[in-house]
């Protein structure tokens, strides 16, 4: 059953989705575009099809906020399997190695070895992304090169693992009876971190090989999957919470409350004097009615617009998507 598209508030909004396994991030964006009736939908970071959890999408003018959301820290829960390695560093890839049962048993009997290897992989580290990733090598995606039979080694890059905590290691077996160790973990990390690569490197450090069997993103910056709806709910026409741009910006940056005159001037691109604020790297400037006027820097007591937002004729304060019968899709370009 098809549903009429959702009527977006004038400034659009930020949508939190709890992605189910099997969906690609592209699927989520495409279905959201149809449900929201606009081509202007983008995301603040993808998830692999195997992964579940929080996708942050922007719709309408609120897509302008996405560039400020991409770099937020992220938190995951995951299960790492030690004892076998795969070409994709997760359970969806073909196995490329298996450790000797005696080596697996020795590590299982000495959990301190796993804890020590985890400690080495915590903090500021250098990480080589998984070869089966979307990173381009000479203009071609790394995963396409791997599928074509090439050996791909991506350059190591700095990432920060703020937290890497593990549960008690437990014995497990794969479908063919191969002995392995499963370890549940929570990882809070900087943007650009590959959790698959973290599992690979933990396995390599222990001499066993490793890969992911489960991955769920629970947080992106201050946003939690507990507050997210699902793609299925969105497609079915159920009410899904939409975060207003002002609320999102104020969750990330200090606020600057403008007067009506300042709001008009800033909306026209003028540099506005803000007494009492000499310098500020990035602040969320809001109008007297609470809407987001723009993200600005303050230097020498005057603003400079970094990201502006359109001035709507009317502002919706409901924060909840409601369907408008007969609403037509817009013709805006996709973000």
C-alpha positions, 0 to 999 in steps of 0.5 A: 500500500502506497502512502502520500508523501510526508509534508516537511516543515519549512526548514526540513529536519534531521531524521534518526533511523534505526536501520535493520540488517540487510538494508544499505544506507543507499536504500534508507536514503532512497526510501526516505526520499519517497516517504518525505516527498523530496529528493533533498535527503542525505546522510551523516555517515553510512552503515554496512548492510550487515550492521544495524543501528543509528543512521542520521539523515537530513531532509530538505534545508536541514541537509545543510547541517549534515556537514557538521554531523559527519565528524561526530564520534560514534559508539558501537556494540559488536561481537568480535570472533577470534580464530578465523579471518575473512576477506571482508573482515566480517561474517559476510566474507569468505574465510581466508584463514583459521587458527590451530585449535591449540592456539585458540584454546591457549588464548581462551585460557588466558583472557589477559592476553586479549585484554592487553591486545585491546589496550594497545588498540585503545587511544590514538592509533594508526588503522588501515581501513578494511580492503573491502571498503568504499575508499577510492584507489586510483578512482575505483572503489577498493571493494570493486578492486578486491572483487576483481581479484586484486590485492588491495592494501590501504594506507594507514590513517590516524583514528582515536578509539576513546573506549574499547571495553570487552565482555568475558571471552567465550568458546564458540564453533563455526558451522563446520566445527572450527573452534573460535572465541567470541568477544562482545565489545563496546567501542566509542571512536572518532569518525573514520574508524572501521570496526571491522578493521579493529576486529581484524587487528585484534585477531592479528595481534593475538595470532588468531585472525579475527572478524566481526559477526555482529555490529550495531551503532548506538550513538552518533554524537549526542544522538541515540538509537533509542530515539530513532524510528525505523525505515519500515515505520517511515514507509508504512506512514507511521509517525516518526520524530523529526528533529528541528534544525535549531534543536540539533544545532543547539545540541552541538554548539553554543547558542546565540539568541538574536534580536529581530533586527539581527535576525533580518540582517543576518538573513541578508548576509550582513555581519552582525555586531554581537556585544558581549561575544568577542570571538567564538569558533561556531555558534548556533544563531537563533531567531526570537521565534526559536528557528535556526538562522545560521551557524556563525563564527564570531570574530572581533565581536562581529558574525561571519556566516558559515552555514545559513538557513532559509527564512521560512514564511511559517515555522512548524514547531511540532517536531513530528512528521504528519502526512498531508494528503496530495502533497507533491514531491519537490524537484530539489537536487539530492544532497 
